[in-house]
């Protein structure tokens, strides 16, 4: 799959990813950063690109939760 196709596919999941991050973070700045990190993770995941729609949605949720929790933990330590 070429770069442009991957980007177009990821755009389909961008809003859902951000929503998960915002639900957890309750902060736009953290949610944006977490969603961006999750999208990068998904872009580089071979499993994501070979998965069906349901597995991709679950992967988006897992990546969003993982990146958000990592950022929140880092913010908590910094405070």
N, C-alpha and C positions, 0 to 999 in steps of 0.2 A: 504494500500500500504506500502510495507516495505522500509526501509531506502535506500538500494542500488537502488531500482527502482526509488525512488524519485530523487536521485542524478543523475541517468542516464537521467531521464526526464528533469531535470533542465539544464543539459549540452547541451541539444538541443537548449536552449534559451540563453545560456551564451553570445554568440557572438552578438546577437541582442540587448541584454541588455547593453553590453559594448558600442556598437555603439551609442545607444541613449545617454548614459552618456557622451561619448566623444564629441558628437555633441554639447551638452549643455555646457560642461565644457571647452572644447578645451585644456585639460590638462590631460595627462595620469595618473598621480598620483591620482587626484581627481576622474577621470572616473573609475579607478580600485576600489577605495574605495566605491564609490557610487554603482557600479555594484555589489560588494560583499554584501553590505547592502541590495540591492534590492533582491538578490538571497535568502538571509536569510529570508526576509519578505515573499517571495513567498513560501519558504519551509514550513513556519509555517501557511500558509493560507489554510484553509479547502476549501474555494471557488475555489482556483486555481486547486486543485486536482480533483474537481468534474466538472470542466468546460470543454467545448469542445475546439478544437484547436484555433478557432477565439477568444474566450473569454480569453484563456490563453495568446495569443499574446498581446491582449489589456491590460491584467493584468501585463505582463512583461513591456510594455511601461509605464504604470501608475506607477509601482513600481520604475522603472529606473528614470523617471522624478522626482518623489517625493523625492527619496533619493539624487539625484543629486542637486536638488534645495535646499534641506535642508543643504547639505554640502557647497554649494556655498554661501548661506546666512550666514552660520557660519564663513566661510573664510572672507567674506566681513566685518563682525562685528569685527573679529580679527585684521583686517588691520588698 
